[in-house]
Amino acid sequence: MVDKHWEMDTELIHRHSEQKQTGAVAQAIVPAVAYSFADCQTAMEVVSGKQEGTYYGRYGNETLYALEEKMAVLENGEAALGVSSGMAAISIALLAFLKYGDHVIVTKDVYGGTHKFLTSLAPRFGITFNYVDCTNPANIIRAMRDNTKAVYIETPSNPLLTVLDIEAIAKITKRYGLPLIVDNTFMSPYLQKPLNMGADVVVHSATKYLNGHGDVLAGFIVGRTEHIQFMRQNIMGDLGQVLSAWDAFLILRGLKTLGLRVERHCSNAHQIAAFLSAHPLVETVHYPGLECHPQHEIARKQMQGMGGIVSFELKDGLEAAKEFMDALKLAMISFSLGDPETLVQHPATMTHFSMSDKDRTAAGITDGLIRLSAGLESASDIIYDLEEALQTINQKEKEGLLWKTV
């Protein structure tokens, strides 16, 4: 049951979903750790990679393989690797191309976990890096060194939603023979396909939109078969970062509604961004769907939608941000995103807390910045909740109860 002309919504539901032996519509969960073989020769060939098969659960399982095949199709890649978290995907992808003495160029505003990996773990492996403003692709060329071995970007970025021109950056990395790794978490393959624009590897935190229900920790890497096989056999398997069969099943189930969910996330986020941009207590709104966003035209060119994340800065800094978040009744304070619930968090003290004040300032993360993940609730209810919380700040300010950050 394969039709090469299927559109994305059909791919999400049907691609690699039919069970060959049983006819079951839902993917079977295969939790086995060990696998037996009819003879010694077959076992030897499977372990050596000469023959396809599974021999130990640390390298994968049948349920995960079905999910990996689907993810490869959705991202238009040759192969995919499912791992235990988004940070597992990021670290595996980087370690696949970097070794002791190598250097990597990284876009200047990245997820806090990525920043922590680069500043704490990478130096222990003898890997160096520098942050570059990749909104001007020429800066990448200026940042190159003799030992530069990869370029890593995320677009839109976390949490400022900076949009980078993937195609323009890919032309540079190909010219210099460097792999381009793109974190596509905020978009999902439903809204953006970096491999189509010249990227070599795509990483995801599948915890977010791919699963979509806040009950799975998972990550994905998609790229060429040779790269994925190397990561599976020489990094993921050795470090024990495989994704379990149960979690793979939950993501397979979640993917069936990805299109419906993402469209609602995007619609709600756009309405929220429009509301916030007109509010007097809001200093700045970061959302690619607004025409005032500095990379709005690039977003329109390479994204099929503007995403479900809105970041905004309150005029009165940290205390205003805390008061605002505490006053919310519908939106929840949580570190994640892409769930059915609307979630808010304060990057400076939460997802990016491990960054120094200097690094946060350089990345543009202010004390008044809040990141909001638009949920699937009614947009009017979300906006009402935000408006009530902003009114709380306004009232406390009038009463002199709000301490302002200078």
VEXDREN-2710 file (C-alpha; in Angstrom, 1 decimal):
% VEXDREN-2710
k/r/px/py/pz
1/MET/0.0/0.0/0.0
2/VAL/2.4/2.7/-1.2
3/ASP/1.5/5.7/-3.3
4/LYS/4.4/8.1/-4.1
5/HIS/1.9/10.9/-4.6
6/TRP/0.6/10.9/-1.0
7/GLU/0.5/14.3/0.7
8/MET/1.9/14.8/4.2
9/ASP/-1.3/14.2/6.1
10/THR/-1.7/10.8/4.4
11/GLU/2.0/10.0/5.0
12/LEU/1.6/10.6/8.7
13/ILE/-1.1/8.0/9.0
14/HIS/-0.4/5.3/6.5
15/ARG/3.3/5.2/5.7
16/HIS/4.9/2.0/7.1
17/SER/1.9/1.4/9.3
18/GLU/0.4/-1.9/8.0
19/GLN/1.7/-5.0/9.8
20/LYS/2.8/-7.6/7.2
21/GLN/2.1/-10.8/9.1
22/THR/-0.9/-9.9/11.2
23/GLY/-2.7/-7.2/9.3
24/ALA/-2.9/-5.1/12.4
25/VAL/-3.5/-1.4/11.7
26/ALA/-1.7/-0.2/14.9
27/GLN/2.0/-0.8/15.1
28/ALA/2.9/-3.8/17.3
29/ILE/5.0/-3.2/20.5
30/VAL/8.0/-5.5/20.5
31/PRO/9.7/-5.1/23.9
32/ALA/12.2/-7.9/23.4
33/VAL/15.8/-7.2/24.5
34/ALA/17.4/-10.4/23.0
35/TYR/16.7/-12.1/19.7
36/SER/17.4/-15.7/18.6
37/PHE/18.8/-17.0/15.4
38/ALA/18.3/-20.2/13.4
39/ASP/22.0/-20.8/13.1
40/CYS/25.4/-19.3/14.1
41/GLN/26.2/-18.0/10.6
42/THR/23.1/-15.9/10.5
43/ALA/23.9/-14.5/14.0
44/MET/27.4/-13.6/12.8
45/GLU/26.2/-11.9/9.7
46/VAL/23.6/-9.8/11.6
47/VAL/26.1/-8.7/14.2
48/SER/28.6/-7.7/11.5
49/GLY/26.0/-5.8/9.5
50/LYS/26.2/-8.1/6.4
51/GLN/22.6/-9.1/6.9
52/GLU/19.7/-7.0/8.2
53/GLY/18.3/-8.0/11.6
54/THR/18.2/-7.3/15.3
55/TYR/20.4/-9.0/17.8
56/TYR/20.3/-6.8/20.9
57/GLY/17.8/-4.2/22.1
58/ARG/20.5/-1.6/22.8
59/TYR/20.8/-1.0/19.1
60/GLY/17.1/-0.9/18.3
61/ASN/13.8/-2.9/18.2
62/GLU/11.2/-3.7/15.7
63/THR/8.7/-1.0/16.9
64/LEU/11.5/1.6/16.7
65/TYR/12.5/0.5/13.2
66/ALA/9.0/1.1/12.0
67/LEU/9.1/4.6/13.5
68/GLU/12.6/5.3/12.1
69/GLU/11.4/4.4/8.6
70/LYS/8.4/6.8/8.9
71/MET/10.7/9.6/10.2
72/ALA/13.1/9.1/7.3
73/VAL/10.2/9.4/4.8
74/LEU/8.7/12.5/6.5
75/GLU/12.0/14.3/6.5
76/ASN/12.9/13.0/3.0
77/GLY/16.1/11.4/4.4
78/GLU/17.7/8.1/3.6
79/ALA/17.6/6.8/7.2
80/ALA/16.7/7.8/10.7
81/LEU/17.8/7.0/14.3
82/GLY/15.4/7.1/17.3
83/VAL/17.1/7.9/20.6
84/SER/16.3/8.5/24.2
85/SER/15.9/12.3/24.2
86/GLY/16.4/15.4/22.2
87/MET/19.7/16.0/23.8
88/ALA/20.8/12.5/23.0
89/ALA/20.0/13.3/19.3
90/ILE/22.0/16.6/19.5
91/SER/25.0/15.1/21.2
92/ILE/25.1/12.0/19.0
93/ALA/24.9/14.1/15.8
94/LEU/27.7/16.4/17.0
95/LEU/30.0/13.5/18.2
96/ALA/29.5/11.7/14.9
97/PHE/31.3/14.5/13.0
98/LEU/33.7/15.8/15.8
99/LYS/36.6/14.3/17.6
100/TYR/39.5/15.6/19.7
101/GLY/40.9/18.8/18.3
102/ASP/38.0/19.6/16.1
103/HIS/36.0/22.9/16.0
104/VAL/32.3/23.5/15.3
105/ILE/30.5/26.7/14.3
106/VAL/27.2/27.1/16.2
107/THR/24.4/29.7/15.7
108/LYS/24.5/32.2/18.5
109/ASP/21.1/31.6/20.0
110/VAL/20.5/27.9/20.8
111/TYR/18.6/25.8/23.2
112/GLY/20.0/25.9/26.7
113/GLY/20.8/22.1/26.8
114/THR/22.8/22.5/23.6
115/HIS/24.7/25.4/25.1
116/LYS/25.4/23.3/28.2
117/PHE/26.7/20.4/26.2
118/LEU/29.1/22.7/24.3
119/THR/30.4/24.5/27.4
120/SER/30.6/21.6/29.8
121/LEU/31.0/18.3/27.9
122/ALA/32.5/19.2/24.6
123/PRO/35.7/20.6/26.1
124/ARG/36.3/17.3/27.9
125/PHE/36.4/15.7/24.5
126/GLY/38.8/18.3/23.2
127/ILE/36.1/19.9/21.0
128/THR/36.0/23.7/20.6
129/PHE/33.3/25.9/19.2
130/ASN/32.3/29.5/18.7
131/TYR/28.9/31.2/18.4
132/VAL/28.2/33.0/15.2
133/ASP/25.4/35.3/14.1
134/CYS/24.2/33.1/11.2
135/THR/21.5/35.5/10.1
136/ASN/24.3/36.7/7.9
137/PRO/25.7/33.5/6.3
138/ALA/28.9/35.3/5.4
139/ASN/29.8/35.3/9.1
140/ILE/30.1/31.5/8.9
141/ILE/32.9/31.8/6.4
142/ARG/34.7/34.4/8.6
143/ALA/34.4/32.1/11.6
144/MET/35.9/29.0/9.9
145/ARG/39.2/27.6/11.1
146/ASP/41.5/24.9/9.7
147/ASN/40.0/22.4/12.1
148/THR/36.3/23.4/11.6
149/LYS/34.5/20.1/10.9
150/ALA/30.8/21.0/11.2
151/VAL/28.2/23.8/11.3
152/TYR/25.2/23.5/13.7
153/ILE/22.1/25.6/13.6
154/GLU/18.5/25.6/14.8
155/THR/15.8/27.5/13.0
156/PRO/13.6/29.0/14.3
157/SER/15.8/29.3/17.4
158/ASN/15.0/28.7/21.0
159/PRO/13.8/30.9/22.5
160/LEU/14.0/34.1/20.3
161/LEU/12.6/32.4/17.1
162/THR/15.4/33.7/14.9
163/VAL/15.0/32.3/11.4
164/LEU/18.0/31.3/9.4
165/ASP/18.2/30.8/5.7
166/ILE/18.9/27.1/5.5
167/GLU/19.5/27.0/1.7
168/ALA/22.0/29.9/1.8
169/ILE/23.9/28.4/4.7
170/ALA/23.9/24.9/3.0
171/LYS/25.5/26.4/-0.1
172/ILE/28.4/27.6/2.1
173/THR/28.8/24.4/4.0
174/LYS/28.8/22.4/0.8
175/ARG/31.4/24.7/-0.8
176/TYR/33.7/24.0/2.1
177/GLY/32.9/20.4/2.6
178/LEU/31.3/20.7/6.0
179/PRO/28.2/18.9/7.3
180/LEU/25.3/21.1/8.2
181/ILE/23.3/19.9/11.2
182/VAL/19.8/21.5/11.7
183/ASP/17.6/21.3/14.8
184/ASN/14.1/21.2/13.4
185/THR/12.3/20.7/16.7
186/PHE/10.2/23.9/16.6
187/MET/8.9/23.2/13.1
188/SER/8.6/19.4/12.7
189/PRO/8.7/17.9/9.2
190/TYR/5.1/19.1/8.7
191/LEU/6.3/22.7/8.5
192/GLN/9.9/22.5/7.4
193/LYS/12.2/20.0/5.7
194/PRO/15.9/21.1/6.0
195/LEU/17.3/18.2/4.0
196/ASN/15.3/19.5/1.0
197/MET/17.2/22.8/1.4
198/GLY/20.7/21.2/1.5
199/ALA/21.2/20.3/5.1
200/ASP/23.0/17.0/5.8
201/VAL/21.5/16.0/9.2
202/VAL/18.3/16.9/10.9
203/VAL/17.8/16.5/14.7
204/HIS/14.6/16.6/16.7
205/SER/13.4/16.5/20.2
206/ALA/10.6/14.1/19.5
207/THR/9.4/14.9/23.1
208/LYS/7.7/18.0/21.6
209/TYR/5.5/18.1/18.5
210/LEU/6.3/14.7/17.1
211/ASN/4.8/13.0/20.1
212/GLY/2.6/15.9/21.1
213/HIS/1.2/14.7/24.4
214/GLY/3.8/15.3/27.0
215/ASP/4.4/11.7/27.9
216/VAL/7.5/10.6/26.0
217/LEU/11.2/11.6/26.1
218/ALA/12.7/11.0/22.7
219/GLY/14.9/12.3/20.0
220/PHE/15.5/11.7/16.3
221/ILE/18.4/12.1/13.8
222/VAL/17.7/11.9/10.1
223/GLY/20.3/11.9/7.3
224/ARG/22.3/9.7/4.9
225/THR/22.3/6.0/5.6
226/GLU/26.1/5.9/6.2
227/HIS/25.9/8.6/8.9
228/ILE/22.9/7.0/10.6
229/GLN/24.5/3.5/10.6
230/PHE/27.7/5.0/12.1
231/MET/25.7/6.8/14.9
232/ARG/23.8/3.6/15.7
233/GLN/26.7/1.3/15.9
234/ASN/29.4/3.5/17.3
235/ILE/27.7/6.1/19.4
236/MET/24.1/5.4/20.3
237/GLY/24.6/1.8/21.0
238/ASP/27.8/2.2/22.9
239/LEU/26.3/5.0/25.1
240/GLY/23.0/3.2/25.6
241/GLN/20.8/5.9/24.3
242/VAL/18.3/3.8/22.4
243/LEU/14.5/4.6/22.4
244/SER/12.3/2.0/23.9
245/ALA/9.6/0.1/22.0
246/TRP/6.8/1.6/24.2
247/ASP/8.0/5.2/23.6
248/ALA/8.4/4.5/19.9
249/PHE/4.8/3.2/19.8
250/LEU/3.5/6.4/21.5
251/ILE/5.3/8.6/18.9
252/LEU/3.9/6.5/16.1
253/ARG/0.4/7.1/17.5
254/GLY/1.1/10.8/18.0
255/LEU/2.4/11.3/14.5
256/LYS/-1.0/10.3/13.1
257/THR/-2.5/13.6/14.4
258/LEU/0.6/15.8/13.8
259/GLY/-0.9/17.7/10.9
260/LEU/-4.1/18.5/12.8
261/ARG/-2.3/19.5/15.9
262/VAL/0.4/21.6/14.3
263/GLU/-2.2/23.6/12.3
264/ARG/-4.1/24.4/15.5
265/HIS/-0.8/25.3/17.3
266/CYS/0.1/27.7/14.5
267/SER/-3.4/29.3/14.3
268/ASN/-3.5/29.9/18.1
269/ALA/0.1/31.2/18.2
270/HIS/-0.6/33.7/15.4
271/GLN/-3.6/35.0/17.3
272/ILE/-1.7/35.2/20.5
273/ALA/1.2/37.0/18.9
274/ALA/-1.1/39.6/17.3
275/PHE/-2.8/40.2/20.7
276/LEU/0.6/40.6/22.6
277/SER/2.1/42.9/19.9
278/ALA/-0.7/45.4/20.6
279/HIS/-0.5/45.3/24.4
280/PRO/1.2/48.3/26.1
281/LEU/2.9/46.2/28.7
282/VAL/4.7/44.1/26.1
283/GLU/8.0/45.5/24.8
284/THR/8.7/43.0/22.0
285/VAL/7.0/40.0/20.4
286/HIS/9.2/37.4/18.7
287/TYR/7.1/35.4/16.1
288/PRO/8.0/34.7/12.5
289/GLY/4.4/35.1/11.4
290/LEU/4.4/38.8/12.2
291/GLU/5.4/41.0/9.3
292/CYS/7.7/43.0/11.7
293/HIS/9.8/39.9/12.4
294/PRO/13.2/40.6/10.9
295/GLN/13.3/37.3/9.0
296/HIS/9.6/37.1/8.1
297/GLU/10.3/36.8/4.4
298/ILE/12.8/34.0/4.9
299/ALA/10.2/32.2/7.1
300/ARG/7.6/32.5/4.4
301/LYS/10.1/31.1/1.9
302/GLN/11.2/28.0/3.7
303/MET/8.4/27.2/6.3
304/GLN/4.9/25.9/5.6
305/GLY/3.6/27.6/8.7
306/MET/5.0/29.9/11.4
307/GLY/4.9/27.4/14.3
308/GLY/3.3/27.3/17.7
309/ILE/5.9/29.2/19.8
310/VAL/5.6/32.8/20.7
311/SER/8.3/34.6/22.8
312/PHE/7.7/38.1/24.2
313/GLU/9.4/40.6/26.5
314/LEU/7.6/42.4/29.3
315/LYS/8.7/46.0/29.9
316/ASP/9.3/45.7/33.6
317/GLY/11.7/42.8/33.5
318/LEU/12.1/39.8/35.9
319/GLU/9.5/40.8/38.5
320/ALA/6.9/41.5/35.9
321/ALA/7.6/38.1/34.2
322/LYS/7.3/36.3/37.5
323/GLU/4.0/38.1/38.5
324/PHE/2.6/37.5/35.0
325/MET/3.3/33.8/35.0
326/ASP/2.0/33.4/38.6
327/ALA/-1.2/35.1/37.6
328/LEU/-2.0/32.7/34.8
329/LYS/-4.9/30.3/35.4
330/LEU/-5.1/28.3/32.1
331/ALA/-1.5/28.4/30.9
332/MET/0.8/26.2/32.8
333/ILE/4.4/26.9/33.9
334/SER/6.4/24.1/32.3
335/PHE/9.7/23.6/30.6
336/SER/8.4/21.7/27.6
337/LEU/6.5/22.7/24.4
338/GLY/4.3/21.2/21.7
339/ASP/1.8/19.7/24.2
340/PRO/-2.0/20.1/24.1
341/GLU/-1.8/22.4/27.0
342/THR/-0.5/26.0/26.7
343/LEU/2.8/26.2/28.5
344/VAL/4.9/29.2/29.5
345/GLN/8.5/29.4/30.9
346/HIS/11.1/32.0/31.8
347/PRO/14.2/31.2/29.7
348/ALA/16.7/33.2/31.8
349/THR/15.9/31.2/34.9
350/MET/14.7/28.0/33.5
351/THR/15.7/26.5/30.1
352/HIS/18.8/28.7/29.8
353/PHE/19.6/29.0/33.5
354/SER/23.0/27.3/33.0
355/MET/24.2/30.2/30.8
356/SER/26.2/32.9/32.4
357/ASP/24.7/36.4/32.5
358/LYS/27.2/37.4/29.8
359/ASP/26.3/34.6/27.5
360/ARG/22.6/35.3/28.0
361/THR/23.0/38.9/27.2
362/ALA/25.0/38.1/24.1
363/ALA/22.3/35.7/23.0
364/GLY/19.6/38.4/23.5
365/ILE/17.8/36.6/26.4
366/THR/16.5/39.3/28.7
367/ASP/15.1/39.0/32.2
368/GLY/11.7/40.0/30.9
369/LEU/11.6/37.3/28.2
370/ILE/8.8/34.7/28.3
371/ARG/8.5/31.7/25.9
372/LEU/4.9/30.5/25.3
373/SER/4.0/27.3/23.6
374/ALA/0.5/27.7/22.3
375/GLY/-1.7/24.7/23.1
376/LEU/-4.8/23.3/21.5
377/GLU/-7.3/25.1/23.7
378/SER/-9.6/27.7/22.3
379/ALA/-7.5/30.7/21.2
380/SER/-10.0/33.1/22.9
381/ASP/-9.6/31.3/26.2
382/ILE/-5.8/31.5/26.0
383/ILE/-5.8/35.2/25.1
384/TYR/-8.3/35.9/27.9
385/ASP/-5.9/34.2/30.4
386/LEU/-3.0/36.3/29.1
387/GLU/-5.0/39.5/29.3
388/GLU/-6.1/38.8/32.9
389/ALA/-2.5/38.2/33.9
390/LEU/-1.3/41.4/32.2
391/GLN/-4.0/43.3/34.0
392/THR/-2.7/41.9/37.3
393/ILE/0.8/43.4/36.5
394/ASN/-0.8/46.7/35.5
395/GLN/-2.8/46.9/38.7
396/LYS/0.2/46.1/40.9
397/GLU/2.3/48.7/39.0
398/LYS/-0.3/51.3/39.7
399/GLU/-0.4/50.4/43.4
400/GLY/3.4/50.5/43.6
401/LEU/3.6/46.8/44.4
402/LEU/5.8/45.8/41.4
403/TRP/9.5/46.2/41.8
404/LYS/10.9/47.2/38.5
405/THR/14.2/45.9/37.1
406/VAL/16.5/48.8/36.2
END
